[in-house]
Amino acid sequence: MNRKIRVLIVEDSEDDTILLVRILRKGGYDPEYLRVDNAPSMTEALKSRSWDIIISDYSMPDFDGLKALKLVQKNGLDIPFIIVSGVIGENVAVAAMKAGAHDYLLKDNLKRLLPAIARELKEVADRKKRREAEKALSSSILEQKKQESVLKEKNIALKEILSQIESEKEEIKQHMTANVEKLLLPTLRELKRKGSSIDKHYIELLEKNLSNMTSGFTKTMRDRISRLSPRQLEICNMIKSGMKNKEIASLMGISLRTVETHRNAIRKKLGISGNDTNLTTFLNSPAQ
């Protein structure tokens, strides 16, 4: 089945047009063609439909191939433009190619017409594919930039949210510390002043633990020693305040052996080996 092709023929000779159409048909094409021979009719032809190829005579009474070529270029069309002329010198042919013509042939030697058409149709198809690929790439890059911009905005928003959370946490911490220092500790001191010796002992322990909380000791311990259990953290607070094993056992209602077991476990989790490092000193060290 012959391949359909839309051909705009810029030619003032009807006979030469028929010859070109005959060659196309013999070459396996089914041409849909239109002949024009002046600028207005060619302009109208370019606007009215799309063309696969343009075959133009070089010299005509009221028009010529270079003017026809400029019309194509003016309209920004990528259509193969082949000049076919009865008389054309080498200098003229070179000038036509430099102006943008894709090929030139002599009317008395049209053997190269079909190969030239096949070549130009392939090249224009390749150019179209490249443009589509470049357009797709540009769209992809643009979309990537949009996504990066959206991600950047989200990151900024997330940082603002995290900053706000940290600010609120610090505000809560300061509020709690202030309440402990202004409300609880004075009350405990008053109770200690009025209470019995046993009451004073418990109150002193509670007072020290509250002081440790407000000083940030418990938070630091949780941040650095996350493997310690709540009971071990409690014992750490007592050891830090200077309490002995018997006092801890009495206050917590556990055996002395259990306290010693907890101390050994705490030392192990803190990475304290041997007896050279005192646990109380270690817990009270500023680095902790």
C-alpha positions as CSV (number, residue, x, y, z in Angstrom):
1,M,0.0,0.0,0.0
2,N,1.4,3.4,-1.1
3,R,2.4,5.8,1.7
4,K,0.3,8.9,2.0
5,I,2.3,12.1,1.7
6,R,1.2,15.8,1.7
7,V,3.2,17.8,-0.8
8,L,3.2,21.5,-1.4
9,I,4.6,22.2,-4.8
10,V,5.8,25.7,-5.5
11,E,5.8,25.7,-9.3
12,D,4.5,27.8,-12.2
13,S,4.5,24.9,-14.7
14,E,1.6,22.5,-14.6
15,D,3.5,19.9,-16.7
16,D,6.5,19.9,-14.2
17,T,4.0,19.5,-11.4
18,I,2.5,16.4,-13.1
19,L,6.0,15.0,-13.6
20,L,6.8,15.4,-9.9
21,V,3.6,13.7,-8.9
22,R,4.2,10.8,-11.3
23,I,7.6,10.2,-9.8
24,L,6.2,10.2,-6.3
25,R,3.6,7.7,-7.2
26,K,6.1,5.4,-8.9
27,G,8.2,5.7,-5.8
28,G,5.5,4.2,-3.6
29,Y,3.8,7.4,-2.4
30,D,0.2,8.4,-2.5
31,P,0.6,12.2,-2.8
32,E,-2.0,14.7,-1.6
33,Y,-0.6,17.8,-3.3
34,L,-1.3,21.5,-4.0
35,R,0.5,23.7,-6.5
36,V,1.1,27.4,-5.7
37,D,3.2,30.0,-7.7
38,N,3.0,33.2,-5.7
39,A,3.5,34.4,-2.1
40,P,-0.2,35.0,-1.2
41,S,-1.3,31.5,-2.4
42,M,1.6,29.9,-0.6
43,T,0.9,31.8,2.6
44,E,-2.6,30.6,2.5
45,A,-1.5,27.0,1.9
46,L,0.8,27.1,4.8
47,K,-1.9,28.3,7.1
48,S,-4.7,26.1,5.8
49,R,-3.1,22.7,6.5
50,S,0.1,20.9,7.4
51,W,2.6,19.6,4.9
52,D,5.1,16.7,4.9
53,I,7.4,18.2,2.3
54,I,7.8,21.2,0.0
55,I,9.2,20.9,-3.5
56,S,9.9,24.3,-5.0
57,D,11.2,25.6,-8.4
58,Y,14.0,28.1,-7.9
59,S,13.0,30.7,-10.4
60,M,9.4,31.8,-11.5
61,P,8.1,35.0,-13.1
62,D,6.5,36.4,-10.0
63,F,8.1,34.3,-7.3
64,D,11.2,32.2,-6.5
65,G,12.5,29.4,-4.3
66,L,14.3,31.6,-1.7
67,K,11.2,33.8,-1.1
68,A,9.2,30.6,-0.7
69,L,11.8,29.3,1.8
70,K,11.7,32.6,3.8
71,L,7.9,32.2,4.1
72,V,8.3,28.8,5.6
73,Q,10.9,30.1,8.0
74,K,8.8,33.1,8.9
75,N,6.0,30.8,10.0
76,G,8.4,28.8,12.1
77,L,7.6,25.5,10.3
78,D,9.9,22.5,10.3
79,I,9.1,21.2,6.8
80,P,11.7,19.7,4.5
81,F,12.3,22.1,1.6
82,I,13.8,20.7,-1.6
83,I,14.6,23.0,-4.6
84,V,14.1,21.5,-8.1
85,S,15.1,23.8,-10.9
86,G,15.8,23.7,-14.6
87,V,18.8,26.0,-14.5
88,I,20.8,26.6,-11.3
89,G,24.5,27.3,-10.9
90,E,26.7,25.9,-8.2
91,N,27.0,29.2,-6.4
92,V,23.2,29.6,-6.4
93,A,22.7,26.1,-5.1
94,V,25.2,26.7,-2.3
95,A,23.5,29.9,-1.4
96,A,20.2,28.1,-1.3
97,M,21.5,25.5,1.1
98,K,23.1,28.1,3.3
99,A,19.7,29.9,3.4
100,G,18.1,26.7,4.8
101,A,17.1,24.5,1.8
102,H,17.5,20.8,2.6
103,D,18.5,19.8,-0.9
104,Y,18.5,20.9,-4.5
105,L,18.0,18.9,-7.8
106,L,18.0,19.6,-11.5
107,K,14.8,18.9,-13.3
108,D,16.6,17.0,-16.0
109,N,18.1,14.6,-13.4
110,L,15.5,13.7,-10.8
111,K,17.0,10.3,-9.8
112,R,17.8,11.6,-6.4
113,L,14.4,13.0,-5.7
114,L,12.9,9.9,-4.0
115,P,16.0,9.2,-1.8
116,A,16.1,12.9,-0.9
117,I,12.5,12.8,0.2
118,A,12.9,9.6,2.2
119,R,16.0,11.0,3.9
120,E,14.3,14.3,4.8
121,L,11.1,12.7,6.1
122,K,13.2,10.5,8.4
123,E,15.3,13.5,9.6
124,V,12.2,15.6,10.3
125,A,10.7,12.7,12.2
126,D,13.9,12.4,14.2
127,R,13.9,16.1,15.0
128,K,10.3,15.8,16.2
129,K,11.2,13.0,18.5
130,R,14.2,15.0,19.9
131,R,11.9,18.0,20.5
132,E,9.4,15.8,22.3
133,A,12.1,14.2,24.4
134,E,13.6,17.6,25.2
135,K,10.1,18.9,26.1
136,A,9.5,15.8,28.3
137,L,12.8,16.3,30.0
138,S,12.1,20.0,30.5
139,S,8.7,19.1,32.0
140,S,10.4,16.5,34.2
141,I,13.0,19.0,35.4
142,L,10.3,21.6,36.1
143,E,8.2,19.1,38.0
144,Q,11.3,18.1,40.0
145,K,12.0,21.7,40.8
146,K,8.4,22.2,41.9
147,Q,8.6,19.1,44.1
148,E,11.9,20.3,45.6
149,S,10.3,23.7,46.3
150,V,7.3,22.0,48.0
151,L,9.7,19.8,50.0
152,K,11.7,22.8,51.0
153,E,8.6,24.7,52.2
154,K,7.5,21.6,54.1
155,N,10.9,21.3,55.8
156,I,10.8,25.0,56.7
157,A,7.3,24.5,58.2
158,L,8.4,21.3,60.0
159,K,11.4,23.2,61.5
160,E,9.1,25.9,62.7
161,I,6.7,23.4,64.2
162,L,9.6,21.6,66.0
163,S,11.0,24.9,67.2
164,Q,7.6,25.8,68.5
165,I,7.3,22.5,70.3
166,E,10.7,22.9,71.9
167,S,9.8,26.4,73.0
168,E,6.6,25.2,74.5
169,K,8.4,22.3,76.2
170,E,10.9,24.7,77.7
171,E,8.1,27.0,78.8
172,I,6.4,24.1,80.5
173,K,9.6,23.0,82.2
174,Q,10.3,26.5,83.5
175,H,6.7,26.7,84.7
176,M,7.0,23.4,86.6
177,T,10.4,24.3,88.0
178,A,9.0,27.6,89.2
179,N,6.0,25.9,90.9
180,V,8.3,23.4,92.6
181,E,10.6,26.1,93.9
182,K,7.9,28.6,94.8
183,L,5.2,26.3,96.1
184,L,6.4,22.8,97.0
185,L,9.8,23.3,98.5
186,P,8.8,26.1,100.9
187,T,5.9,23.9,102.1
188,L,8.2,20.9,102.6
189,R,10.7,23.1,104.6
190,E,7.8,24.2,106.8
191,L,6.7,20.6,107.3
192,K,10.2,19.5,108.1
193,R,10.5,22.3,110.7
194,K,7.3,21.2,112.4
195,G,7.5,17.4,111.9
196,S,9.0,14.5,113.8
197,S,12.5,13.2,113.1
198,I,11.1,10.4,110.9
199,D,8.9,12.8,109.0
200,K,11.9,15.1,108.5
201,H,13.9,12.2,107.0
202,Y,11.2,11.5,104.4
203,I,10.7,15.2,103.7
204,E,14.4,15.7,103.2
205,L,14.5,12.8,100.7
206,L,11.4,14.3,98.9
207,E,13.0,17.7,98.9
208,K,16.3,16.4,97.4
209,N,14.4,14.5,94.7
210,L,12.4,17.6,93.8
211,S,15.6,19.6,93.7
212,N,17.2,17.0,91.4
213,M,14.1,17.2,89.1
214,T,14.3,21.0,88.8
215,S,18.1,20.9,88.3
216,G,17.7,18.7,85.2
217,F,19.4,15.6,86.7
218,T,16.6,13.2,85.9
219,K,16.2,14.5,82.3
220,T,20.0,14.1,81.8
221,M,19.9,10.6,83.2
222,R,17.1,9.6,80.9
223,D,18.8,11.1,77.9
224,R,22.1,9.5,78.5
225,I,21.2,6.3,80.2
226,S,17.9,5.2,78.6
227,R,18.4,1.6,79.6
228,L,18.0,2.4,83.4
229,S,14.6,1.3,84.8
230,P,12.4,3.7,86.7
231,R,13.4,2.0,90.0
232,Q,17.1,2.3,89.1
233,L,16.6,6.0,88.3
234,E,15.0,6.5,91.7
235,I,17.9,4.8,93.4
236,C,20.3,7.0,91.4
237,N,18.6,10.1,92.8
238,M,19.0,8.8,96.3
239,I,22.6,7.8,95.8
240,K,23.3,11.2,94.3
241,S,21.8,12.9,97.4
242,G,24.3,11.0,99.6
243,M,22.0,8.3,101.0
244,K,23.5,5.0,102.1
245,N,22.3,1.5,101.1
246,K,20.6,1.0,104.5
247,E,18.7,4.3,104.2
248,I,17.6,3.5,100.6
249,A,16.5,0.0,101.6
250,S,14.5,1.4,104.6
251,L,12.8,4.2,102.6
252,M,12.0,1.9,99.6
253,G,10.9,-1.0,101.7
254,I,13.3,-3.5,100.1
255,S,16.2,-5.6,101.4
256,L,19.8,-4.4,101.6
257,R,20.8,-7.1,99.2
258,T,18.3,-5.9,96.6
259,V,19.8,-2.4,96.9
260,E,23.2,-3.8,96.3
261,T,22.0,-5.7,93.3
262,H,20.5,-2.5,91.9
263,R,23.8,-0.6,92.5
264,N,25.8,-3.3,90.7
265,A,23.3,-3.2,87.7
266,I,23.5,0.6,87.6
267,R,27.3,0.5,87.6
268,K,27.2,-2.0,84.8
269,K,24.8,0.0,82.6
270,L,26.8,3.2,83.2
271,G,30.0,1.4,82.2
272,I,31.7,1.8,85.5
273,S,34.1,-1.2,86.1
274,G,36.1,-2.0,89.2
275,N,36.0,-0.2,92.5
276,D,38.1,2.8,91.5
277,T,35.2,5.0,90.6
278,N,32.7,5.9,93.3
279,L,29.1,5.8,92.1
280,T,28.1,8.8,94.2
281,T,31.0,10.8,92.8
282,F,30.2,9.7,89.3
283,L,26.5,10.7,89.5
284,N,27.4,14.1,91.0
285,S,30.0,14.8,88.3
286,P,29.1,17.9,86.2
287,A,29.7,15.8,83.0
288,Q,26.8,13.6,84.0
